[in-house]
Amino acid sequence: MVTENTVDLFIKPSNVSSDVKHQLSDTEYIIGTTHTQRVFFYRNDAQATDFMSTERLVNGLQLAVDQYPIVAGRFVAVSNSDLEVHSLDSGVPYRESHFPQDISEFSQDWPESCMLPDWQTNYREDLDRVPVLVHVTRFANNSGVVVCFSGNHVISDGTGLSMFAKSWATFARGEQSPPPSHHDRRLLRIYANKRHLVNESPIPLLQISIPVLRS
């Protein structure tokens, strides 16, 4: 089966200028620029004509990105021991695809039995520079939807990504999402007079991330 891409958008924060730079904390570099995926499966058993429409998903994602503008930037190496997220007028990549098979044709133990790479979020060559990606796959006959989004571990752990996903889902339902917690990442940065310890560490925090992001 061939998956056909039908929508490609970049969801940009509506309240942040393109020259904003987000400084990261030193603790966020340890794991590196690893993407973790979250996959959600929805069956349209009621055959609703407006089931998880593109308009609702995109509008909800826009409001969630406005709450978490850092997810719409790009990683930039500013030194051998520092990454920043720059807005750069970029945005969260949002893709929709059509899969030419009814969701009912899959067995009862699915998705354990089948998770096609075409449904995942690894569709961009600059994956290591992108904080968050979204891929929505719609099945034939409006029978169901797979929502896959991934987040880079440098900006968020699993709990943080879940908060973002919950915010998106709440807005997509037409409800109001509570404001996110304020996280001042500067509180977790090494003091300026101790910055040299990062480069002298036997486990360089950016040994993996920096070459990837500069290539």
Salt bridges, closest charged atoms under 4 A:
ASP8 OD1 - ARG95 NE 2.86
ASP26 OD1 - ARG195 NH1 2.62
GLU28 OE2 - ARG185 NH1 1.95
ASP82 OD1 - ARG189 NH2 3.07
ASP82 OD2 - ARG195 NH2 3.20
GLU84 OE1 - HIS86 NE2 2.79
ASP89 OD1 - LYS12 NZ 3.26
GLU96 OE1 - ARG138 NE 2.93
ASP126 OD1 - ARG124 NE 2.83
GLU175 OE2 - ARG173 NE 3.42
ASP184 OD1 - ARG186 NE 3.00
